[in-house]
Amino acid sequence: MDAKLVTQHRSYIWGGKRGMHNPRRSLSVLAVLARPADNLTSLVKESPNHHHTDNWFDRIAINYLSQSVQATTGLRNSKSGYESLVEAAAMVSRNFDPIKQCELVMEALDRAFPSPILSLIRTLLPQSKFTREYFAAFTTLFFAWLVGPCKVIESEINGRTEKNVVHIQKCRFLEESNCVGMCINLCKNPSQKFIKDSLGMPVNMVPNFDDMSCQMIFGQDPPRDDPALKQPCYKLCKAKKSHTVSCSI
């Protein structure tokens, strides 16, 4: 099965005012399915990792998040730079079940981002077209060190075009880990929950395990039956080395 976008038509989308719905139909991206995992293996072999040049801000941010994860879990490593962050995440993946992994990442993010600041942002920026576009632009400017090169693209919400989607060309975290389970349990799930719970902003992260790209759709909740959660891991998985769905569930 080739990679494809899984979509669904909804009869309405949140319109900015409680109780107001727009009857116009809109197409919502739900998730991305990768082609069979046997093909994924050759894909990873033929696609060498991109070289990332981290500046001083990137290095500080990477070390700060890595140390936050290590302090939260109590699992230390002696590596440096982005390699240390990936190793910290891999140790969580190997030592805890998926639910606990998500909880630990949430706790690490709580350590990294002061709750008073998050509460202030949530109060000053309730969900709106401006806020969705602001979150997308902010992500591309200040989190490229984590996910790699990315840009803002447009989508249609409530019959209007908005620049509320972040397109990550090739996710740095997924590329470095080669692990679907780490993507789902240590990035996608906790990030979606953290952003919504702390900032009041729904976000649907749609990974493409075929080319390792991803889309962050601000203003859209992830689907209940998310196909991304059923994706087998790569054969070259660096975490559990398990070519099964059990790597992520």
NORVEN-V227363 format. One record per backbone hydrogen bond with DSSP energy under -0.5 kcal/mol. NH is the residue of the N-H (numbers start at 1). CO is the residue of the C=O. If there is no record, write none. Layout:
<<NH;CO> <NH;CO>>
//
This chain:
<<4;33> <6;31> <7;5> <8;28> <10;26> <15;20> <20;17> <21;19> <22;13> <23;21> <26;10> <28;8> <28;26> <30;6> <31;6> <32;207> <33;4> <39;36> <40;36> <41;37> <42;38> <43;39> <44;40> <45;41> <46;42> <47;43> <47;44> <48;46> <52;50> <53;51> <54;52> <59;55> <60;56> <61;57> <62;58> <63;59> <64;60> <65;61> <66;62> <67;63> <68;64> <69;65> <70;66> <71;67> <72;68> <73;69> <74;70> <76;74> <83;80> <84;80> <84;81> <85;81> <86;82> <87;83> <88;84> <89;85> <90;86> <91;87> <92;88> <93;89> <94;90> <95;91> <96;92> <101;97> <102;98> <103;99> <104;100> <105;101> <106;102> <107;103> <108;104> <109;105> <110;106> <111;107> <112;108> <113;109> <114;112> <117;114> <118;114> <119;115> <120;116> <121;117> <122;118> <123;119> <124;120> <125;121> <132;128> <133;129> <134;130> <135;131> <136;132> <137;133> <138;134> <139;135> <140;136> <141;137> <142;138> <143;139> <146;143> <147;143> <148;144> <151;167> <153;165> <155;162> <157;155> <157;160> <160;157> <162;155> <164;162> <165;153> <166;216> <167;151> <167;165> <168;166> <168;214> <169;149> <169;167> <170;149> <171;212> <172;147> <175;171> <176;172> <177;173> <178;174> <183;179> <184;180> <185;181> <186;182> <187;183> <188;183> <189;184> <191;187> <192;188> <193;189> <194;190> <195;191> <196;192> <197;193> <198;194> <199;195> <200;196> <201;195> <202;200> <204;217> <205;203> <206;204> <206;215> <207;205> <208;213> <209;207> <212;208> <213;208> <214;168> <215;206> <216;166> <217;204> <217;215> <218;164> <218;216> <219;202> <220;217> <226;224> <227;225> <229;226> <230;227> <231;228> <233;244> <237;234> <238;177> <243;241> <244;242> <247;244> <248;245> <249;245>>
//
